[in-house]
Amino acid sequence: MKHFAKYLIVPLLLAVSCGKDEFIPADRGTVYFPIRVGSSWIYNVNQTIYSEVNAPAESTFKLRLLVADSILNPEGTYTYKITRARQEPGSTAWSSVDTWSVRKSDREVIVTEGNISFKKLMFPVRAGLAWNGNQYNNLGEDVYAMSDYEGEVNFAGTTFENVIKVEQEFNEDFIVFLDEREELYARNIGLVRQSIKQLNYCSTENCIGQQKVKSGKVYVQELVSYER
């Protein structure tokens, strides 16, 4: 079941006279996803993969995102090439993972992960803003909602201010399939934290309701450093 806030799409999108603290000034909030060639972000990642046939596989590593190139689109926007690399604990070497791309305009941010495009942000940002994150793919509607606005978060000893939260899914189903996904973006920095918890539970007669994980993953990605 979707989080209740996600069902308020129409009234929230039509509201034009909300309190003054609900809207970013004239910059539309595009500074929550700053991007240019040469920019990079390094994250600490903790990941656990669950399988029906193997014990849970836990891993910890660093993930680097680097804006390697850009291409001018016909409409005047740019598509940015993002290279992703991984560094194992105790190593100084980076190994290539894959390449993503980002299209950013004054209306939206579209991130293509492999061959699948997701609408990560909409502008102007404001509390309660909601949109279909799967607008540019064929995975079916998935409503993202901006549930927090200009908050403050702290992790790994670092405090980030002026943070917005994008709640991608909040399905607290502890019987069959748990799906909780969110991303936090900081003003003038970009993505500072991503968390994913997708767990398939055993639902046969002898184990239903016991929260016995059959398969899935828990993934947390937190910003360590960045260069603009």
Secondary structure, 3 states (H helix, E strand, C coil): CCCHHHHHHHHHHHCCCCCHHHECCCCCCHHHCCCCCCCEEEEEEEEEEECCCCCCEEEEEEEEEEEEEEEECCCCCEEEEEEEEEECCCCCCCEEEEEEEEEECCCEEEEEECCEEEEEEECCCECCCEEECCCCCCCCCCEEEEEEEEEEEEECCEEEEEEEEEEEEEECCCCCEEEEEEEEEECCCEEEEEEEEEEEECCCCCCCCCCCEEEEEEEEEEEEEEEC
